[in-house]
Amino acid sequence: MPSQPLSTFTIDSLTVEIHPDKATTSQAAADCVAQHIRAALAARGSSRVIFATGASQYDFLAALVAAPAIDWSLVTAFHLDEYVGISADHPASFRRYLQERLFSRLPFAAVHLLTGDAPDPVAECRRYASLLAAAPIDIACVGIGENGHLAFNDPPADFYTTAAVHVVELDEACRQQQVGEGHFPDLAAVPPQALSMTVPAILDARVISCVVPDARKAAAVRATLQDPIDPACPASALRNHSHCRLYLDSASAGELSR
């Protein structure tokens, strides 16, 4: 039996679930994502899904890989972002991350990857945007950064761009998080730019699942839910989406006032 959340509530249009720990949080999110993928396959015969990376997604992806009754050969995969200038075999590459934890384990119909070391990053953004625009995205699986970023949209994020993918400058807080998660040895090694889906493009997904465990995300979660919806906290834009569910554990919910 799936574990029941400790608390469920809604802020604006966003539904929030709080679970006891990272494992139960990740399992609940994986169960919901799997259900939406099955529903899309039943309704349309295919599904298009976006995946996030980062340490917060490890347990979620492991649980999703183990989800039953999904014909992954009918699912097309995308991802949110990639560093500019690093190869697919770089230890910190998000392409490598997803290949090791997801794409090599399931028989996807297609996997579309952002090429961080493309010779022309702007042209790469256009190429990827055209792939995203080919059909609606059924579900986007995302997280929230320690500075409130959504994908690699650091504050202040552009809430109104018409682009689907763009080149972004990474702020120091974001780059320091990558060091803290063990992806790079020091701040100087973290690339200053990345390719990222934009906030409006993420919000275009039919359904959004956002998994945010750990105490280090507590301040960002509080800002996301309790501060005004504002580019100063990019993840606050999730409160405008009518089919978004935010999964927290007790630690990441630790600074909430309710």
Secondary structure, 3 states (H helix, E strand, C coil): CCCCCCEEEEECCEEEEEECCHHHHHHHHHHHHHHHHHHHHHHHCCEEEEECCCHHHHHHHHHHHCCCCCCHHHEEEEECEEECCCCCCCCCCHHHHHHHHHHCCCCCCEECCCCCCCCCHHHHHHHHHHHHCCCCCCEEEECCCCCCCECCECCCCCCCCCCCEEEEECCHHHHHHHHHCCCCCCHHHCCCEEEEECHHHHHCCCEEEEEECCHHHHHHHHHHHHCCCECCEHHHHHHHCCCEEEEEECCCCCCCCC
